[in-house]
């Protein structure tokens, strides 16, 4: 009797382990399928953003061209002077933005709480 009880208990445990393994495999397969589906949606969105970025770039270039030609016409300058003045203005604005970004990046401290905790742990 005790032998049958041990055998049936071992069979039950083995069955539970097999069921857990199968459940884990099924869950992993589902996760992989969902991940593939979501990644394909993300890739489609990235392509859309890429196309939008190209169109916005060209639109911006046409607007800047129109502004440069408009400035040249407004002041009766040659076209190159309008482009040069707009180029200088954009370079100044770009420099100011770059300096601001540099100031911000210098203040970045990657994972400050984690670094502090690790230092405390090893002291």
N, C-alpha and C positions, 0 to 999 in steps of 0.2 A: 504494500500500500504506500509506504513512504517513498519507494522508488518511483511509482507512478506519479505521485504528487510532485517530486523533484523534476521528473521528466516533463510533466505538463507545465510546471512553473517555468522551466527553461524554454519550453516551446512558446509559452506566452511572452516571455521577455524577448525571445528571438523575433516573434511576430511583431511586437511593439517596435523594436529596433528597425526591422524591415519597413514597417509603415512610416516611421519617422524619416528614414532614408528616402523612401519614395516621395513623401510629402516635400522634403527638402529639394529633391530633384525637380519636382513639378513647379515648386515656387521659383527655383532658379531659372527654369525654362520660361516661365511667365515673365520674370523680371527681365530676362534677355530680350524676349519678344517686345515687351513694352519699351525697353530702352532703345531697341532698333527703330520702333515706330516713332518715338519722341525725337530721336536723333535725325530721322528723315524729315520730320516737320521742322526741326531747328535748322537743318541744312537748307531747306526751301526758304525759310525766313532769312537766312544769311545771304542767299542769292538775291532775294528781294532787296535787302538792305544794300548789297553791293551795287545792284543796278540803280537804286535810288541815289547812292553816293556819286556814281559816275554822272548821272543826269544833273544832280545838284552842282557838281564841280563845273560841268560845261555851262550850266545856267549862270553860275557865279562869274565865270570868265567872260561870258557875253555881257553881263551887267557891268563888270569892271571895264570892259572895252568901251561900252557906251558911256560910262562916266568919264573915262579918259578923253574920249573924243568930244564929249560935251564940255569939259573944262577947257580943252584947247579951243573949241569954237567960241565959248563964252568970253575968253580973254584974247581972242584973235591970235592965238599962238599956233605954231605948227603942231601937227598931230604928235610928233615925238615928244614935245614939251609937255603935253597933257599926260602922256603915258609916263614920262619921267616924274612929273609931280605926283601922280597917283602912286607910282612905285615907291617914291621916298616916303610918302604918307603911310603906305602899308608897311614899309620896313620899320618905321618908327613905332607904329602900333604893335607890330610883331615883336620888336625888341622889348617893349614895355610888358607885353603878355609873357614873354619868355622869362624876364626878370622876376615877375610875380610868381610864375610857376616854379622857378628855381628856389625862391624863398620858401614856398610851400613844401617842396620836396626835401629841403634841408631840415624841416621840422618833423618829417615823417620818422617815426620810431617803430620799426616792425615788431609787433607783439611785445609791447613794453611790460605788460603784466606778466606774461609768460616768462620773459627774461628775468624779471625780478623774482618770481617764484622759484625758478631754477637756481638762481644765485642763493636764495635763502635756503633751499633744500641742501645744497652742497656745502654750506658753511657749517 
